[in-house]
Amino acid sequence: MIQIMVDDPSREDVQELLGEHLDDMYAASPAGSVHALDHVGLAGPGITFWTARRAGMLLGCGALKELTPAAAELKSMRTTASSRRQGVATRLLAVLIEEASQRGYRRLYLETGAQRFFAPARRLYSKYGFTPCGPFNGYRPDPHSVFMTLGLPAIPGSEHS
């Protein structure tokens, strides 16, 4: 059974996974086009970090960064190499979207790469209803980046509804 929970990005196994994530980002994109955060950045204010684990073993991670009281950004979605194509990213994304809705965010954003390497991620986001949009929250137009957004329904009783 996969357990998805708020976690500490400074845990050793998480730091390893985030290191692999950053290595891949720099291998696939020019340095100025890499917007992934390391474990220190993911522990910053306004960011909530989650992991997916099975029997304590790390399978993947993701985070929500509040942009405004009505909008958040999806950050650092990553699965371990051994857990890819097993539904981990799908489960994690569903939890993050649900949490964003429960918090009362009306819009969720993300930035991912435009290169072929990032095609599986773009397909997953599209499957969940994310659509292309322009740069947001200080990002600049970049041929190596794809910006996407998802409108979220208002949930009565949520923090920002």
C-alpha positions in Angstrom: 0.0 0.0 0.0 1.3 3.5 -0.9 1.2 6.0 1.9 1.3 9.7 0.9 2.1 12.1 3.7 3.5 15.5 4.5 7.2 14.9 5.1 10.6 16.5 5.7 12.6 17.3 2.6 15.8 17.1 4.5 15.5 13.3 5.1 18.5 11.5 3.7 16.5 9.4 1.1 14.6 12.5 0.0 17.8 14.5 -0.4 19.1 11.7 -2.6 16.0 11.6 -4.8 16.0 15.4 -5.1 19.7 15.3 -6.1 18.9 12.9 -8.9 16.0 15.1 -9.9 18.3 18.2 -10.1 21.0 16.2 -12.0 18.4 15.2 -14.6 17.1 18.7 -14.8 20.5 20.1 -15.5 21.3 17.3 -18.0 18.1 18.0 -19.9 17.9 21.8 -19.7 20.2 24.8 -19.8 21.1 26.0 -16.2 19.0 29.2 -16.6 15.9 27.1 -17.4 16.1 24.8 -14.3 13.5 25.8 -11.7 13.6 22.7 -9.5 14.2 23.3 -5.8 16.6 21.4 -3.6 15.7 20.2 -0.1 16.5 23.6 1.5 14.3 25.4 -1.0 11.5 22.9 -0.4 11.6 23.6 3.3 11.0 27.3 2.7 8.0 29.3 3.9 4.7 28.7 2.0 5.8 25.3 0.8 4.3 21.9 1.9 6.2 18.8 0.9 4.9 15.3 0.5 6.4 11.9 0.0 4.9 8.6 -1.3 6.2 5.6 0.5 5.6 1.9 0.6 6.7 0.1 3.8 8.8 3.1 4.6 10.6 3.0 1.2 10.6 6.3 -0.7 8.7 6.1 -4.0 8.3 9.7 -4.9 7.7 13.3 -3.8 6.0 16.5 -4.7 5.2 19.9 -3.1 2.7 22.8 -3.1 4.0 26.3 -3.0 1.5 29.0 -2.1 1.6 31.9 -4.6 -1.4 33.9 -3.4 -4.3 33.0 -1.1 -6.1 31.7 -4.2 -3.2 30.1 -6.2 -0.4 27.6 -5.7 2.4 26.0 -7.7 3.1 22.4 -8.0 6.9 21.8 -7.3 9.4 19.0 -7.5 7.2 16.1 -8.7 9.5 13.1 -8.9 9.4 9.3 -8.6 12.2 6.9 -8.0 13.5 5.1 -11.0 12.3 1.8 -9.6 8.7 3.0 -9.0 8.1 4.6 -12.4 5.1 3.4 -14.4 3.5 2.0 -11.3 1.0 4.8 -10.7 3.0 6.6 -8.0 3.0 9.9 -9.7 -0.7 9.6 -10.6 -1.5 9.0 -6.9 0.7 11.7 -5.7 -0.7 14.3 -8.2 -4.2 13.4 -7.2 -3.4 14.0 -3.5 -1.8 17.3 -4.3 -4.7 18.5 -6.4 -7.2 17.4 -3.7 -5.1 19.2 -1.0 -4.9 22.4 -3.1 -8.7 22.3 -3.5 -9.2 21.7 0.2 -7.0 24.7 1.0 -9.3 26.8 -1.2 -6.9 27.5 -4.0 -8.8 28.3 -7.2 -5.9 27.8 -9.5 -2.9 25.5 -9.6 0.2 26.2 -11.8 3.3 24.3 -12.7 6.4 24.7 -14.9 8.0 21.7 -16.5 10.5 21.1 -19.3 9.7 21.4 -23.0 12.2 18.7 -24.0 11.3 15.1 -24.9 12.6 13.9 -21.5 9.6 15.7 -19.9 6.9 14.3 -22.2 5.7 11.7 -19.7 5.2 14.5 -17.1 3.4 16.7 -19.6 1.1 13.8 -20.5 0.3 13.1 -16.8 -0.5 16.8 -16.2 -2.7 17.0 -19.3 -4.5 13.8 -18.2 -5.5 15.7 -15.0 -6.8 18.7 -16.9 -3.7 21.0 -16.8 -3.6 23.2 -19.9 -0.8 25.4 -21.3 -0.6 28.9 -20.0 1.9 31.8 -20.0 4.6 32.3 -17.5 3.4 33.1 -14.0 4.8 34.3 -10.7 8.0 35.8 -12.0 8.8 33.2 -14.6 9.9 34.5 -18.0 9.1 33.1 -21.4 11.6 30.3 -22.1 11.7 27.9 -25.0 12.9 25.2 -22.6 9.8 25.6 -20.3 6.2 24.6 -20.5 3.8 26.4 -18.2 0.5 24.8 -17.3 -2.5 25.6 -15.1 -5.5 23.9 -13.7 -8.7 25.7 -12.4 -9.9 24.2 -9.2 -13.5 24.2 -7.9 -14.5 26.2 -4.9 -15.1 23.9 -2.0 -17.5 25.3 0.7 -15.7 25.6 4.0 -12.2 25.6 2.5 -9.7 28.1 3.7 -10.0 30.6 0.8 -13.5 29.9 -0.5 
